[in-house]
Amino acid sequence: MPKSTDILSGLHAIVNEYTPWAIVWHVIFYTLAVALMASWEPSGRLTGVLICLPLFSVAIFALLRKNPFNGSIFMVIAVLVLYY
């Protein structure tokens, strides 16, 4: 079991290294929010895909930073959202 300081330093590294991706995801999120407020009604399948994409990216970034616990948990959540 890793120490809490190791976990926090790993999360801090992820935040610093992948900031541009976070900005892109936030721009996409706000664009979708504006589209929804403008009466856009996506299908259920499209909604599931749009929700699971950020979850997949979190899983991939966690796995790239050698954080298998967070990577596997977010991957399972993303697959479940996509499946259902």
LINLINLIN-V588325 format. One line per field, one symbol per residue. psi: psi as a letter, one per 20 degrees, with the letter a starting at -180 (. if undefined). A space follows every 50 residues. Layout:
psi=???
//
This chain:
psi=pqqhhgghhghhhgghhkghhhgghhggghghgghhhkkpnqrhghgggh hhghgghggghghhjlmhghghghggggggghg.
//
